[in-house]
Amino acid sequence: MPERAVQRILVVSPNAEVRQTLREIFEQDGRDVLTAAASAGVEEMISRAEVDLVLCDQQLPDESAYALLEALRAHHPGVRTALLAAPGMSAAASPAFERGATDYLAQPVVAAEAITMLRRADHTPRAHPSASLTSGENESPSFRGMYGTTESMRSVFRMISRVGRTGVTVLVTGESGTGKELVARALHDESTRRNKPFVALNCSALPSELVESELFGHMRGAFTGAVKDRGGLFEAAHGGTLFLDEIGDLGPLAQAKVLRAVESGEVMRVGGTKSTHVDVRVIAATNRPLDEMVMDGRFREDLLYRLKVISLALPPLRERTSDIPLLAGHFLHLFAERHHLPLRALGDDARETLMQYDWPGNVRELRNVLEGALVMCDGAEISACDLPAGLSASSAPRVSLSTAFLEANADLPFVEARERALREFDRAFLSAALARNGGNIARTARALGLHRQSLQKLLARRDLRNGENAHETVVPPVPLRTGHTTAREHPKVR
Ligand SMILES: Nc1ncnc2c1ncn2[C@@H]1O[C@H](COP(=O)(O)OP(=O)(O)OP(=O)(O)O)[C@@H](O)[C@H]1O
């Protein structure tokens, strides 16, 4: 059954001027408007008159806006709610979303923005308590193609189901390959826009002059090569979602135009004179620190606040390594099917290697590694030797110098400090190797890939020759090859 569009709005604000402004804007749009100056009595008003949307001012005293949203969600789930954010506080709207609000309007109120919000509310399904996932629900290991069971991923899934159905702008942050585009698609699929276009643009993939024409379209003759009128991606995404990946790479002009489009739904083609209205939900993603870019003047603060009504941060894979076996199983199935290969399980040594690695390229890198391993594997299961060599090398424990060592040698010239560090390393490493080989120099030399004489020289230089680990044992030499042996091959061991 289609949702009833918003007919009656209740504006709850302590500010008489704000109530009056909103009444005029909404009435001009043909809606009924009720107003209240405080949260007390709101529930009673709702019981008496059918209200479709409550717009609740964040500036109600004693944080009662959030209490009111909470109460409305619990007692009147059929009423949509939205937050009227305090001036300059639009980014703080998130707590309202956790309490069932499906949108927000910034102050000072701008008529075009208020109407745009109303249009979104017309298409937003009414909240229902069961629609919001709470902790503990959705125990499935995957959600809309994303795999993860760690708490950080579960909370991402919960956030997507909570805000997906609303029309709000979302900023997805995370390192490259953490799944930002997947999240954007999931938000789209969760929303009522799911049958409308999902359009994506990687803002870093095009030079800034082209990004603008790509996003907003152009008129014939607007620039060299503009041989005919062409609509942009905002127009193409009408009714649906526009995903702007790497938004930090947008130039200043494009940033200004995107801000206008997000705020008022108005877009103008490059070289055009007339604006077109579009109904587009924007989801942006970045792996750059937009807050810092705002401070350096490289990114507009007002655009950042518009975008991060809801911020969704994706954890890097190295912070959720317990998800690696699950992800690996998913990718092995996927590629076995895609390449018509037998499905192979992950051997213990391979699993261990994958769990130890740092994954700078995150899930994308894991996916590529497993695709390669499955193709190369000819054993019964994938083992560590089917994985790229770099994985095991970089998963080897790192040698670190103690703080005490660094402090004690802080004032030494570099060359001398390094020599001391090397001496410490040699002593620790060689002592351990000798101990593992029962103090046997010939065996230790073989294990370390050193000539026996070289090892002896090293031990002498590092004062280990007569040390507790450096006793020499005479053992029969192991022939390097069978057949005739020479004195060189069987050096005499003292
Ligand atoms: N949780 C996950 N479960 C399954 N596959 C995932 C998950 N996260 C990411 N992937 C896969 O990893 C690859 C990279 O994901 P995606 O393109 O969404 O990352 P991104 O953060 O947008 O990367 P970039 O910043 O480089 O654009 C895709 O193939 C995606 O399907």
The ligand as an SDF file (V2000), in Angstrom:
LIG
                    3D

 31 33  0  0  0  0  0  0  0  0999 V2000
   32.4480   -6.4140    4.1080 N   0  0  0  0  0  0  0  0  0  0  0  0
   32.6700   -6.8500    2.8740 C   0  0  0  0  0  0  0  0  0  0  0  0
   32.2010   -8.0500    2.4850 N   0  0  0  0  0  0  0  0  0  0  0  0
   32.4430   -8.5200    1.2340 C   0  0  0  0  0  0  0  0  0  0  0  0
   33.1230   -7.8430    0.2970 N   0  0  0  0  0  0  0  0  0  0  0  0
   33.5950   -6.6380    0.6300 C   0  0  0  0  0  0  0  0  0  0  0  0
   33.4060   -6.0780    1.9250 C   0  0  0  0  0  0  0  0  0  0  0  0
   34.0040   -4.8720    1.9510 N   0  0  0  0  0  0  0  0  0  0  0  0
   34.5410   -4.6800    0.7420 C   0  0  0  0  0  0  0  0  0  0  0  0
   34.3010   -5.7340   -0.0660 N   0  0  0  0  0  0  0  0  0  0  0  0
   34.7730   -5.9080   -1.4480 C   0  0  0  0  0  0  0  0  0  0  0  0
   36.0320   -5.2590   -1.5340 O   0  0  0  0  0  0  0  0  0  0  0  0
   36.1400   -4.5270   -2.7510 C   0  0  0  0  0  0  0  0  0  0  0  0
   36.3480   -3.0580   -2.4490 C   0  0  0  0  0  0  0  0  0  0  0  0
   35.1580   -2.5240   -1.9230 O   0  0  0  0  0  0  0  0  0  0  0  0
   34.6780   -1.0410   -2.2580 P   0  0  0  0  0  0  0  0  0  0  0  0
   34.9310   -0.7000   -3.6930 O   0  0  0  0  0  0  0  0  0  0  0  0
   33.2870   -0.8900   -1.7510 O   0  0  0  0  0  0  0  0  0  0  0  0
   35.7270   -0.2450   -1.3390 O   0  0  0  0  0  0  0  0  0  0  0  0
   35.9460    1.3270   -1.2330 P   0  0  0  0  0  0  0  0  0  0  0  0
   36.1620    1.6130    0.2190 O   0  0  0  0  0  0  0  0  0  0  0  0
   34.8260    2.0510   -1.9140 O   0  0  0  0  0  0  0  0  0  0  0  0
   37.3090    1.5180   -2.0070 O   0  0  0  0  0  0  0  0  0  0  0  0
   37.9090    2.8690   -2.6790 P   0  0  0  0  0  0  0  0  0  0  0  0
   38.0610    3.8690   -1.5600 O   0  0  0  0  0  0  0  0  0  0  0  0
   39.2420    2.4330   -3.1990 O   0  0  0  0  0  0  0  0  0  0  0  0
   36.9520    3.2900   -3.7190 O   0  0  0  0  0  0  0  0  0  0  0  0
   34.8740   -4.8200   -3.5230 C   0  0  0  0  0  0  0  0  0  0  0  0
   35.1160   -5.8940   -4.3950 O   0  0  0  0  0  0  0  0  0  0  0  0
   33.8770   -5.2100   -2.4570 C   0  0  0  0  0  0  0  0  0  0  0  0
   32.9170   -6.0660   -2.9820 O   0  0  0  0  0  0  0  0  0  0  0  0
  1  2  1  0
  2  3  1  0
  2  7  2  0
  3  4  2  0
  4  5  1  0
  5  6  2  0
  6  7  1  0
  6 10  1  0
  7  8  1  0
  8  9  2  0
  9 10  1  0
 10 11  1  0
 11 12  1  0
 11 30  1  0
 12 13  1  0
 13 14  1  0
 13 28  1  0
 14 15  1  0
 15 16  1  0
 16 17  2  0
 16 18  1  0
 16 19  1  0
 19 20  1  0
 20 21  2  0
 20 22  1  0
 20 23  1  0
 23 24  1  0
 24 25  2  0
 24 26  1  0
 24 27  1  0
 28 29  1  0
 28 30  1  0
 30 31  1  0
M  END
$$$$
